[in-house]
Amino acid sequence: MSEAQEVETNWEERRALPRLPTTLRAKAFPGEHDCIIKDYNERGARLYFPDRPKLAEQLVVVVWSTGLAFDGAVRWRNGPK
């Protein structure tokens, strides 16, 4: 196992709640940035942004397939995620 995989695995083990994997398409506002919700639980989500936008600290994520909107705050940045 590579060091990067080990770090990510350890982080996953420390989560209070497991995350559910997904490939839901969404938009993050302000700015209408396309993204993919990679995983989520009731406390948060990991978003993937193919264009690496500069995001505000507070944002709204709208799931394309359902139109549901969620208020959020950026907690961690790792490249396009």
Helices and strands as residue ranges (DSSP letters): H 3-14, E 20-29, E 33-41, E 44-48, E 58-63, E 69-73
